Amino acid sequence: MSTTGGYIEVRHVLLALLALIAGGLIGYELWRFKDIGSVDPVTVVLTQPKTHAVIEHERQVAVWYRACPSVLGKTPQIFMAWPVRLTYQIELGDVQVSREGGLIQVSTAAIHSVDPAVPTDFMDYMSTRSIFTLANEQELVNHEIAKATPVARYLTTYFLAHDPSLPDDFRNEVQTLVEHFTSSLGVPITGVNVQIPPVKVDTWPRLPRIELCPGTLAQVNGLPFAKFDVEAGATVPIGFPIVPRHAPPRSEAPQDTNAQASSSDGPRGTVSVVP
């Protein structure tokens, strides 16, 4: 009895089953595509900003002061100078985006600060040396270095509350992000309105005790931000104006360009969008 015919019949049956399965899968995909339909570009614009985790901005400032710590013997003088990077973010996971005609409305969460970065490798100091100073110079310097992070946290909060260019930078960044989406998808719009709630600082970080030399002030970017109260034995903050370095939002009329160019003492900053 020959088995060749049996093999051929089994092969035909298998091919028929595979064809039925493939046809069923193709039919299902066609039905699913018909059910979903085409994606509305406006829907993409309204949902895409949430796929970005955060928008981040930085302010790079420099701090310096002259300390005269109380020790046995002759009081030394220690000059401290170090850079600090102040970082701020807006979370986009809860961003609300809507469309009113040709206007895109965007509402974000409030700006919040991130723990500042103090690069200790770039710290500089100079100190006086005297045989009448009964204290270890390196221990005194290390004690001042340990105050850098608390000072940076205070400045981070101060810039968050008083830097007028910070919300403008975030507003422009979110506006540019949405405009890129609408342009790439071919969605015609008349504008993008970004609403960022004002910052409310409930708790201010305290400045560490810095025994500044008599008649001197601690400075950031050349602006005094703290003094030492001898009677209270504590460092007292000093309010200082923060000159916005960046241009106003595009929705506002530009100001005098000469006045903007002269604002060289404003904070420098960078921005990054983190996916």
LUMVEXLUM-591286 format. One line per field, with one value per atom (N, C-alpha, C): x, y, z; atom name. Coordinates in Angstrom, 1 decimal. Layout:
N
X X:...
Y Y:...
Z Z:...
atom CA:...
END
This chain:
275
X 0.9:0.0:0.9:0.6:1.5:1.0:2.0:1.6:1.8:2.3:2.5:1.3:0.2:-1.1:-1.5:-1.3:-1.7:-0.9:0.4:1.2:0.7:0.4:-0.1:-1.4:-2.3:-3.6:-3.4:-2.5:-2.2:-1.6:-0.7:-0.1:-1.1:-2.1:-3.1:-4.0:-4.3:-5.1:-4.4:-3.1:-2.3:-2.3:-2.1:-2.0:-3.4:-4.5:-5.8:-6.0:-5.6:-5.7:-5.0:-3.7:-2.9:-3.5:-4.1:-4.7:-5.9:-6.7:-7.8:-7.4:-6.3:-5.9:-5.3:-4.6:-4.0:-5.2:-6.2:-7.3:-8.0:-8.2:-8.9:-8.1:-6.8:-6.0:-6.0:-6.0:-6.1:-7.4:-8.5:-9.8:-10.0:-9.4:-9.5:-8.8:-7.6:-6.8:-7.6:-8.2:-9.0:-10.2:-10.8:-12.0:-11.5:-10.4:-9.9:-9.5:-8.8:-8.5:-9.7:-10.7:-11.9:-12.6:-12.5:-13.2:-12.5:-11.1:-10.4:-10.5:-10.3:-10.4:-9.1:-9.0:-7.8:-7.8:-6.5:-6.3:-6.4:-7.1:-7.3:-6.1:-5.4:-4.2:-4.4:-5.6:-5.9:-5.8:-6.3:-6.2:-4.7:-3.9:-2.5:-1.9:-2.2:-1.7:-2.1:-3.3:-3.9:-3.3:-2.8:-2.3:-0.8:-0.1:1.3:2.1:1.8:2.7:2.8:1.8:1.9:2.9:3.4:4.4:5.8:6.0:7.3:7.2:8.2:8.2:8.3:9.3:9.5:10.2:10.0:10.8:11.7:12.9:13.9:14.6:14.8:15.6:16.7:17.8:18.8:19.2:19.7:20.4:21.8:22.8:24.1:24.6:24.9:25.3:26.6:27.2:28.5:28.3:28.8:28.7:30.1:30.3:31.6:31.3:32.2:32.2:33.5:33.7:34.9:34.5:35.0:34.6:35.7:35.4:36.3:35.8:36.0:35.5:36.2:35.5:36.0:36.8:38.1:38.9:39.9:40.6:41.6:42.7:43.2:44.3:43.8:44.6:44.3:43.2:42.2:41.1:41.6:41.4:41.8:40.8:41.2:40.3:40.3:39.1:38.9:38.0:38.5:37.7:37.3:35.9:35.3:34.6:34.8:34.1:33.8:32.5:32.2:30.9:30.8:29.7:28.6:27.3:26.2:25.2:24.7:23.7:22.3:21.4:20.0:19.1:18.4:17.6:16.1:15.3:13.8:13.2:12.0:11.3:9.8:9.1:7.6:7.3:6.5:6.0:4.9:5.0:4.0:3.0:3.2:2.2:0.8:0.6:-0.8:-1.1:-0.4:-0.7:-2.1:-2.8:-4.2:-4.1:-4.5:-4.5:-5.9:-6.3:-7.7:-7.6:-8.6:-8.6:-9.9:-9.8:-10.9:-10.8:-11.4:-11.3:-9.9:-9.2:-7.8:-6.8:-7.2:-6.3:-6.2:-4.9:-4.6:-4.3:-5.1:-5.0:-4.2:-3.1:-2.3:-2.2:-2.5:-2.4:-1.4:-0.4:0.6:0.6:1.4:1.6:2.5:2.7:3.6:5.0:5.9:7.3:7.8:8.7:9.3:10.8:11.5:13.0:13.5:14.7:15.4:16.6:17.0:18.2:19.3:19.9:21.0:22.2:23.0:24.3:25.4:26.3:27.4:28.7:29.3:30.6:31.7:32.0:33.1:34.5:34.6:35.9:36.3:35.3:35.5:35.5:35.5:35.6:37.0:37.0:38.3:38.2:39.4:39.5:40.9:40.9:42.2:42.1:43.1:43.1:44.4:44.3:45.5:46.1:47.4:48.1:48.8:48.7:49.4:49.8:51.0:51.4:50.6:49.8:49.0:47.6:47.3:46.0:46.0:45.3:45.4:44.3:44.3:43.2:43.8:43.3:43.8:43.1:43.9:43.4:42.5:42.9:42.1:40.7:40.7:39.4:38.5:39.0:38.2:37.6:38.5:38.0:37.0:37.2:36.2:34.9:34.9:33.7:32.9:33.7:33.0:32.5:33.2:32.7:31.4:31.3:30.0:28.8:29.0:27.9:27.4:28.1:27.8:26.4:26.1:24.8:23.6:23.6:22.5:22.4:23.5:23.4:22.8:23.1:22.6:21.1:20.7:19.2:18.4:19.0:18.3:18.2:19.3:19.3:18.4:18.3:17.3:15.9:15.6:14.2:14.0:15.1:14.9:14.7:15.5:15.3:13.9:13.5:12.2:11.1:11.2:10.2:10.3:11.5:11.7:12.3:12.6:13.2:12.0:11.8:10.7:10.8:12.1:12.3:12.0:12.0:11.8:10.5:9.3:8.1:8.0:8.6:8.6:9.3:10.5:11.2:10.4:9.8:9.0:7.8:7.2:6.0:6.4:7.5:8.0:8.3:8.9:9.3:8.1:7.1:5.9:5.2:5.2:4.5:5.3:6.6:7.4:7.1:7.0:6.8:5.4:4.4:3.1:3.1:3.7:3.8:4.5:5.5:6.2:5.3:4.4:3.5:2.5:1.9:0.9:1.5:2.7:3.3:3.6:4.1:4.5:3.2:2.1:0.9:0.0:0.4:-0.4:-1.7:-1.7:-2.9:-2.9:-3.8:-3.8:-4.2:-3.4:-3.8:-3.5:-4.2:-4.0:-3.0:-2.8:-1.9:-1.9:-1.0:-0.9:-0.8:-1.8:-1.8:-1.4:-0.3:0.2:0.0:-0.7:-1.0:-0.2:0.7:1.5:1.1:0.7:0.3:1.4:1.2:2.3:2.9:4.1:4.8:4.5:4.2:3.9:5.0:5.8:6.9:6.3:6.1:5.6:6.7:7.8:9.0:10.2:10.9:12.2:13.3:14.3:15.5:16.3:16.8:17.6:19.0:19.6:21.0:21.8:23.0:23.9:24.6:25.1:25.9:27.2:27.3:28.6:29.1:30.2:30.8:31.5:30.8:31.4:32.3:33.3:34.2:33.5:33.9:33.2:33.1:32.0:31.8:31.7:31.6:31.5:30.1:29.7:28.5:28.7:27.9:27.9:27.2:27.8:27.3:27.0:26.0:25.8:25.7:26.5:26.6:26.9:27.6:27.9:26.8:25.7:24.6:24.6:24.6:24.6:23.3:23.5:22.3:22.3:23.3:23.3:24.4:24.1:25.0:25.0:26.0:26.2:25.8:24.8:24.4:25.2:26.1:27.0:26.2:25.2:24.4:23.6:23.0:22.2:23.0:24.2:25.1:24.5:23.9:23.3:23.4:23.3:23.4:22.0:21.9:20.6:20.5:19.4:19.2:19.0:19.4:19.2:18.5:17.4:16.7:17.5:17.5:18.2:17.4:17.4:16.6:17.3:16.5:17.0:16.6:17.6:17.3:17.1:15.9:15.7:16.6:17.3:18.3:17.6:16.5:16.0:14.9:14.6:13.6:12.2:11.2:9.9:9.2:8.1:7.3:6.9:6.8:6.5:5.2:4.3:3.0:3.0:4.1:4.3:5.1:4.9:5.7:7.1:8.1:9.5:9.8:10.7:11.1:12.3:12.9:14.1:15.2:15.8:16.8:18.1:18.4:19.5:19.5:18.2:18.1:18.3:17.8:18.0:19.5:20.2:21.6:22.4:22.0:22.8:22.5:21.6:21.3:22.2:23.5:24.5:24.6:24.0:24.1:23.0:22.1:21.1:21.6:20.8:21.2:21.3:22.3:22.4:21.6:21.1:20.3:20.3:20.0:19.9:18.6:18.2:16.9:17.1:16.3:16.3:15.0:14.5:13.2:13.6:13.1:13.5:12.3:12.5:11.5:11.2
Y -1.2:0.0:1.2:2.1:3.3:4.4:5.1:6.2:7.6:7.6:8.9:9.7:9.1:9.9:10.4:9.6:10.1:11.3:11.4:12.5:13.8:13.6:14.7:15.3:14.4:14.8:15.6:15.1:15.8:17.1:17.2:18.5:19.5:19.0:19.9:20.4:19.5:19.9:21.0:20.8:21.8:23.1:23.1:24.3:25.0:24.2:24.8:25.5:24.8:25.4:26.6:26.6:27.8:29.0:28.7:29.7:30.3:29.4:29.9:30.8:30.4:31.2:32.5:32.5:33.8:34.7:34.1:34.9:35.5:34.7:35.2:36.4:36.3:37.3:38.6:38.5:39.6:40.3:39.5:40.0:40.8:40.2:40.9:42.2:42.2:43.5:44.5:44.1:45.0:45.6:44.7:45.1:46.1:45.8:46.6:48.0:48.0:49.3:50.1:49.5:50.2:50.7:49.9:50.3:51.5:51.5:52.6:53.9:53.7:54.9:55.7:56.8:57.6:58.4:58.7:59.5:61.0:61.7:63.1:63.8:64.6:65.3:66.2:66.8:67.7:66.9:65.7:64.8:64.5:64.3:64.1:65.4:66.6:67.8:67.9:67.5:67.7:66.7:65.6:64.5:64.4:64.8:64.5:65.2:66.5:67.1:66.3:65.4:64.6:63.5:63.2:62.1:62.6:63.9:64.4:64.5:64.0:63.9:65.3:66.0:67.4:68.3:69.6:70.6:71.2:71.4:71.8:73.1:74.0:75.2:75.3:75.9:76.1:77.6:77.9:79.2:79.0:79.5:79.3:80.7:80.6:81.8:81.5:82.6:82.5:83.2:82.5:83.0:83.3:84.4:84.6:85.5:85.3:86.0:85.9:86.8:86.7:86.5:85.4:85.0:85.2:85.6:85.8:85.0:83.7:82.8:83.1:83.0:83.2:82.0:82.2:81.1:81.6:80.7:81.2:81.8:82.9:83.6:84.6:84.9:85.9:85.4:86.2:85.8:85.7:84.6:84.5:85.0:85.3:85.7:84.6:84.2:83.1:83.6:83.7:84.1:82.9:82.8:81.6:82.1:81.3:81.5:80.2:80.1:78.8:79.0:78.2:78.3:77.4:77.7:76.8:76.8:75.6:75.5:75.3:76.2:76.2:75.5:74.5:73.8:73.8:74.0:74.2:73.3:72.8:71.9:72.2:71.7:71.6:70.2:69.6:68.2:68.4:67.6:67.7:66.5:65.6:64.5:64.9:66.0:66.5:67.7:68.0:69.2:69.1:70.2:70.2:71.0:70.4:71.0:71.0:72.1:72.2:73.1:73.1:73.9:74.7:76.0:77.0:77.6:77.1:77.6:77.3:78.3:78.2:78.4:78.6:78.9:77.6:77.3:76.1:76.7:76.2:76.5:75.5:75.9:74.9:75.4:74.5:74.8:73.8:74.2:73.3:73.4:72.5:72.6:73.7:74.0:75.1:74.7:75.7:75.5:75.0:74.0:73.6:73.5:73.6:73.5:72.1:71.9:70.6:70.9:70.0:70.2:70.7:71.8:72.5:71.6:71.8:71.1:72.1:71.8:72.6:71.8:72.1:71.4:71.8:70.9:71.3:71.3:70.6:70.7:72.0:72.9:74.3:75.3:74.9:75.9:76.4:77.7:78.4:79.1:79.1:79.8:80.4:81.4:82.0:82.3:82.1:82.3:82.9:83.8:84.3:83.3:83.4:82.5:83.3:82.9:83.6:82.5:82.7:81.8:82.0:83.1:83.4:82.9:82.3:81.7:80.2:80.0:78.7:77.8:77.6:76.7:76.1:75.0:74.3:75.0:75.4:76.2:75.3:74.0:73.2:72.8:72.7:72.4:73.6:74.8:76.0:76.1:75.8:75.8:74.8:73.6:72.5:72.9:73.6:74.0:75.0:75.9:76.8:76.1:75.1:74.4:73.7:73.2:72.5:73.4:74.7:75.6:75.9:75.4:75.8:75.2:74.0:73.4:74.1:74.4:75.2:76.6:77.2:78.5:78.4:77.4:77.1:76.8:76.1:75.8:77.1:78.0:79.3:80.1:80.1:80.9:80.3:79.0:78.3:78.7:78.8:79.2:80.7:81.5:83.0:83.2:82.6:82.8:82.3:81.2:80.6:81.6:82.3:83.3:84.6:85.0:86.4:86.6:85.5:85.7:85.9:87.0:87.2:86.5:86.2:85.6:84.1:83.5:82.0:81.6:82.1:81.6:82.0:83.1:83.4:82.4:81.9:80.9:79.6:79.2:78.0:78.2:79.3:79.6:79.5:80.2:80.1:78.7:77.9:76.6:75.7:75.8:75.0:75.4:76.8:77.3:76.8:76.8:76.3:74.8:74.0:72.6:72.3:73.0:72.8:73.3:74.4:74.9:73.9:73.2:72.2:71.0:70.6:69.5:70.0:71.1:71.6:71.8:72.2:72.4:71.1:70.1:68.9:68.1:68.3:67.6:68.4:69.6:70.4:70.9:71.2:71.7:73.2:73.9:75.4:75.9:76.8:77.5:78.9:79.7:81.1:81.5:80.6:81.0:79.9:80.0:79.1:79.9:79.7:80.4:79.5:79.8:78.9:79.6:78.9:79.4:78.6:79.2:78.6:79.3:78.5:79.1:79.8:80.8:81.5:80.6:80.9:80.1:80.6:79.6:79.9:79.2:80.0:79.4:79.4:78.2:78.1:78.0:77.4:77.3:77.7:78.7:79.1:78.4:77.9:77.3:78.4:78.0:78.9:79.0:80.2:80.3:79.8:79.2:78.7:79.9:79.7:80.7:81.0:82.1:82.5:83.8:83.7:84.8:85.7:86.6:87.4:88.5:88.8:89.8:91.2:91.9:93.2:94.1:94.7:95.6:94.9:93.5:92.8:92.1:91.7:91.1:89.9:88.8:87.7:88.1:87.7:88.2:87.0:87.2:86.3:87.1:86.7:87.5:89.0:89.3:90.7:91.4:90.7:91.4:90.8:91.7:91.2:90.5:89.3:88.5:88.2:88.4:88.1:89.0:89.2:89.9:89.1:89.4:88.7:89.7:89.3:90.0:89.6:90.4:90.1:89.9:90.7:90.6:89.3:89.0:87.8:86.6:86.7:85.6:84.8:85.4:84.6:85.4:84.6:85.2:85.7:86.9:87.5:87.7:87.3:87.4:88.9:89.2:90.6:90.4:91.1:91.0:91.8:91.2:91.8:91.7:92.6:92.5:91.6:90.8:89.9:90.5:90.9:91.6:90.5:90.4:89.4:89.5:88.5:88.5:88.2:87.5:87.0:88.0:87.9:88.8:88.4:89.4:89.1:88.0:87.5:86.5:87.1:86.2:86.7:87.3:87.1:87.7:89.2:89.6:91.0:91.8:93.1:93.9:94.0:94.0:94.1:95.4:95.4:96.6:97.2:98.2:98.9:97.9:97.6:96.7:97.1:98.4:98.9:98.6:98.8:98.5:97.0:96.1:94.7:94.3:94.9:94.6:95.0:96.0:96.4:95.6:94.7:93.8:92.7:92.9:91.9:91.2:91.7:91.1:90.1:89.8:88.9:87.4:86.5:85.1:84.5:83.6:82.9:81.6:81.0:79.8:78.9:77.7:76.7:76.0:75.3:74.6:73.2:72.3:70.9:70.3:69.6:68.9:67.4:66.8:65.5:64.6:63.6:62.7:61.7
Z 0.0:0.0:0.0:-0.9:-1.0:-0.1:0.6:1.5:0.9:-0.3:-0.9:-1.0:-1.4:-1.6:-0.2:0.9:2.2:2.6:2.3:2.7:1.9:0.6:-0.2:0.4:0.8:1.4:2.7:3.5:4.8:4.6:3.6:3.3:2.8:1.9:1.5:2.6:3.5:4.7:5.5:5.7:6.5:5.8:4.5:3.8:3.8:3.7:3.8:5.2:6.2:7.6:7.8:7.3:7.4:6.6:5.4:4.6:5.3:6.0:6.8:7.9:8.6:9.8:9.3:8.2:7.7:7.2:6.6:6.1:7.3:8.4:9.5:10.2:10.3:10.9:10.0:8.7:7.8:7.9:8.0:8.2:9.5:10.5:11.8:11.8:11.2:11.2:10.3:9.2:8.4:9.2:9.9:10.7:11.8:12.5:13.6:13.1:11.9:11.3:10.9:10.4:10.1:11.3:12.4:13.7:14.3:14.2:14.8:14.0:12.7:11.8:11.9:11.2:11.2:12.5:12.9:14.1:13.9:14.7:14.6:15.0:14.1:14.5:15.7:15.8:17.0:18.3:18.2:19.4:19.8:18.8:19.1:19.7:19.2:19.8:21.2:21.6:22.9:23.9:23.4:24.3:24.3:23.2:23.1:24.2:24.6:25.6:26.9:27.2:28.4:28.3:27.1:27.0:27.4:27.5:28.0:29.5:30.2:31.6:32.3:32.0:32.6:31.6:31.9:31.3:32.3:32.1:33.1:32.6:33.6:33.4:34.5:34.2:35.1:35.2:36.4:36.6:37.2:36.5:37.0:37.6:38.9:39.6:40.3:40.8:41.6:42.9:44.0:45.3:45.9:46.6:47.3:48.5:49.5:50.7:51.4:52.4:53.3:54.7:55.2:56.6:57.6:58.8:59.9:61.1:61.1:62.1:63.5:64.6:65.9:66.3:66.6:67.1:68.2:68.8:69.8:69.1:69.6:69.0:68.0:67.0:66.0:65.0:64.7:63.9:62.4:61.8:60.4:59.4:58.2:57.1:56.0:55.7:54.7:53.6:52.4:51.2:50.5:50.3:49.7:48.4:47.3:46.1:45.4:45.0:44.3:43.4:42.4:41.5:42.0:41.6:41.9:40.8:40.5:39.5:40.1:39.9:40.4:39.4:39.7:38.8:39.1:38.1:38.2:37.2:37.6:36.6:36.7:35.6:35.5:35.1:35.8:35.5:34.4:33.3:32.2:32.3:33.3:33.3:33.5:34.3:34.6:33.8:32.7:31.9:31.3:31.3:30.7:29.4:28.3:27.0:26.4:25.9:25.3:24.1:23.2:22.0:22.0:21.8:21.7:20.3:19.3:18.0:17.5:17.1:16.7:17.8:19.0:20.1:21.0:21.3:22.1:23.5:24.5:25.9:26.6:27.3:28.1:29.5:30.4:31.8:32.5:33.1:33.7:35.2:35.8:37.3:37.6:38.9:39.3:39.1:39.0:38.9:40.3:40.3:41.6:41.4:42.5:42.5:42.7:42.3:42.5:43.4:44.2:45.0:44.2:44.6:43.8:43.7:42.7:42.5:42.8:43.7:44.1:43.7:42.6:42.2:43.1:44.1:45.1:44.4:43.2:42.6:42.1:41.9:41.4:42.5:43.8:44.9:45.0:45.3:45.5:46.9:47.5:48.8:49.0:49.8:50.2:51.7:52.4:53.9:54.3:55.4:56.0:56.9:57.0:58.0:59.0:60.2:61.3:62.4:62.9:64.0:65.3:65.3:66.5:66.3:65.2:65.0:65.5:66.6:67.2:66.7:65.4:64.8:63.5:63.1:61.9:60.7:59.8:58.6:57.8:57.5:56.7:57.3:58.6:59.3:59.1:59.2:59.1:57.7:56.7:55.3:55.0:55.5:55.3:56.0:57.1:57.8:56.9:56.2:55.3:54.0:53.6:52.4:52.7:53.9:54.3:54.3:54.3:54.3:52.8:51.8:50.5:50.1:50.4:50.0:50.7:52.0:52.6:52.0:51.7:51.0:49.6:48.9:47.6:47.6:48.6:48.8:49.1:49.9:50.1:48.8:48.0:46.8:45.8:45.8:44.9:45.1:46.4:46.7:46.5:46.7:46.4:45.0:44.1:42.7:42.2:42.8:42.5:42.8:43.8:44.3:43.6:43.2:42.8:41.4:40.7:39.3:38.3:37.8:36.9:35.5:35.2:33.9:33.9:35.1:35.2:34.7:35.1:34.5:33.0:32.6:31.2:30.3:30.9:30.2:30.0:31.1:31.0:30.1:30.1:29.3:27.8:27.5:26.1:25.7:26.6:26.2:25.9:26.8:26.6:25.3:25.0:23.8:22.6:22.6:21.5:21.3:22.3:22.2:21.5:22.0:21.3:19.9:19.6:18.2:17.3:17.8:17.0:16.7:17.6:17.4:16.3:16.5:15.5:14.1:14.0:12.7:12.0:12.8:12.2:11.8:12.4:12.1:11.2:10.8:9.9:10.5:11.8:12.5:12.5:11.8:11.8:13.2:13.8:15.0:14.9:15.8:15.8:16.9:17.9:19.0:20.1:21.0:22.2:23.4:24.3:25.6:26.7:27.4:28.5:29.8:30.7:32.1:33.1:33.8:34.9:36.2:37.2:38.4:39.1:39.9:40.6:41.7:42.0:43.0:44.4:45.3:46.7:47.5:48.2:49.1:50.5:51.0:52.4:53.4:53.1:54.0:53.3:53.9:53.4:54.0:53.3:53.9:54.6:55.8:56.6:56.1:56.2:55.9:57.0:56.7:57.8:58.5:59.6:60.3:59.7:59.1:58.4:59.1:59.7:60.4:59.4:58.8:57.8:58.4:57.7:58.3:58.4:59.4:59.7:58.4:58.1:57.0:55.7:55.6:54.4:54.3:53.1:52.8:51.9:52.1:51.2:49.9:48.7:47.5:46.5:45.6:44.6:43.3:42.3:41.1:41.3:42.4:42.7:43.5:43.8:44.6:46.0:47.0:48.4:48.8:49.4:49.8:51.3:52.0:53.4:54.2:55.5:56.4:57.7:58.5:59.8:60.9:61.7:62.8:64.1:64.5:65.6:66.9:67.2:68.4:68.4:67.3:67.3:67.0:66.5:66.2:65.1:64.1:63.0:61.7:60.6:59.3:58.9:58.5:58.2:56.6:56.0:54.5:54.2:53.0:52.4:51.1:50.9:49.6:48.5:47.4:46.2:45.0:44.1:42.8:41.8:41.1:40.1:38.8:38.0:36.7:35.7:35.0:34.0:32.8:32.5:31.4:30.0:30.0:28.8:28.3:27.0:26.4:27.0:26.9:27.4:26.5:27.0:26.2:24.9:23.9:22.5:22.4:23.4:23.4:23.8:24.4:24.8:23.8:23.9:23.0:23.5:22.6:23.1:23.7:24.7:25.4:24.7:25.3:24.8:24.7:23.5:23.4:24.1:24.2:24.8:26.3:26.9:28.3:28.6:27.7:27.9:27.8:26.9:26.7:27.9:28.6:29.7:31.0:30.9:32.1:32.2:32.4:32.3:33.7:34.7:36.0:36.3:35.3:35.4:35.4:35.8:35.9:34.5:34.3:33.1:33.3:32.2:32.3:31.1:31.2:30.1:30.3:29.3:29.3:28.7:29.2:28.5:28.7:27.7:27.7:27.9:29.0:29.4:28.9:28.0:27.6:28.6
atom N:CA:C:N:CA:C:N:CA:C:N:CA:C:N:CA:C:N:CA:C:N:CA:C:N:CA:C:N:CA:C:N:CA:C:N:CA:C:N:CA:C:N:CA:C:N:CA:C:N:CA:C:N:CA:C:N:CA:C:N:CA:C:N:CA:C:N:CA:C:N:CA:C:N:CA:C:N:CA:C:N:CA:C:N:CA:C:N:CA:C:N:CA:C:N:CA:C:N:CA:C:N:CA:C:N:CA:C:N:CA:C:N:CA:C:N:CA:C:N:CA:C:N:CA:C:N:CA:C:N:CA:C:N:CA:C:N:CA:C:N:CA:C:N:CA:C:N:CA:C:N:CA:C:N:CA:C:N:CA:C:N:CA:C:N:CA:C:N:CA:C:N:CA:C:N:CA:C:N:CA:C:N:CA:C:N:CA:C:N:CA:C:N:CA:C:N:CA:C:N:CA:C:N:CA:C:N:CA:C:N:CA:C:N:CA:C:N:CA:C:N:CA:C:N:CA:C:N:CA:C:N:CA:C:N:CA:C:N:CA:C:N:CA:C:N:CA:C:N:CA:C:N:CA:C:N:CA:C:N:CA:C:N:CA:C:N:CA:C:N:CA:C:N:CA:C:N:CA:C:N:CA:C:N:CA:C:N:CA:C:N:CA:C:N:CA:C:N:CA:C:N:CA:C:N:CA:C:N:CA:C:N:CA:C:N:CA:C:N:CA:C:N:CA:C:N:CA:C:N:CA:C:N:CA:C:N:CA:C:N:CA:C:N:CA:C:N:CA:C:N:CA:C:N:CA:C:N:CA:C:N:CA:C:N:CA:C:N:CA:C:N:CA:C:N:CA:C:N:CA:C:N:CA:C:N:CA:C:N:CA:C:N:CA:C:N:CA:C:N:CA:C:N:CA:C:N:CA:C:N:CA:C:N:CA:C:N:CA:C:N:CA:C:N:CA:C:N:CA:C:N:CA:C:N:CA:C:N:CA:C:N:CA:C:N:CA:C:N:CA:C:N:CA:C:N:CA:C:N:CA:C:N:CA:C:N:CA:C:N:CA:C:N:CA:C:N:CA:C:N:CA:C:N:CA:C:N:CA:C:N:CA:C:N:CA:C:N:CA:C:N:CA:C:N:CA:C:N:CA:C:N:CA:C:N:CA:C:N:CA:C:N:CA:C:N:CA:C:N:CA:C:N:CA:C:N:CA:C:N:CA:C:N:CA:C:N:CA:C:N:CA:C:N:CA:C:N:CA:C:N:CA:C:N:CA:C:N:CA:C:N:CA:C:N:CA:C:N:CA:C:N:CA:C:N:CA:C:N:CA:C:N:CA:C:N:CA:C:N:CA:C:N:CA:C:N:CA:C:N:CA:C:N:CA:C:N:CA:C:N:CA:C:N:CA:C:N:CA:C:N:CA:C:N:CA:C:N:CA:C:N:CA:C:N:CA:C:N:CA:C:N:CA:C:N:CA:C:N:CA:C:N:CA:C:N:CA:C:N:CA:C:N:CA:C:N:CA:C:N:CA:C:N:CA:C:N:CA:C:N:CA:C:N:CA:C:N:CA:C:N:CA:C:N:CA:C:N:CA:C:N:CA:C:N:CA:C:N:CA:C:N:CA:C:N:CA:C:N:CA:C:N:CA:C:N:CA:C:N:CA:C:N:CA:C:N:CA:C:N:CA:C:N:CA:C:N:CA:C:N:CA:C:N:CA:C:N:CA:C:N:CA:C:N:CA:C:N:CA:C:N:CA:C:N:CA:C:N:CA:C:N:CA:C:N:CA:C:N:CA:C:N:CA:C:N:CA:C:N:CA:C:N:CA:C:N:CA:C:N:CA:C:N:CA:C:N:CA:C:N:CA:C:N:CA:C:N:CA:C:N:CA:C:N:CA:C:N:CA:C:N:CA:C:N:CA:C:N:CA:C:N:CA:C:N:CA:C:N:CA:C:N:CA:C:N:CA:C:N:CA:C:N:CA:C:N:CA:C:N:CA:C:N:CA:C:N:CA:C:N:CA:C:N:CA:C:N:CA:C:N:CA:C:N:CA:C:N:CA:C:N:CA:C:N:CA:C:N:CA:C:N:CA:C:N:CA:C:N:CA:C:N:CA:C:N:CA:C:N:CA:C:N:CA:C:N:CA:C:N:CA:C
END
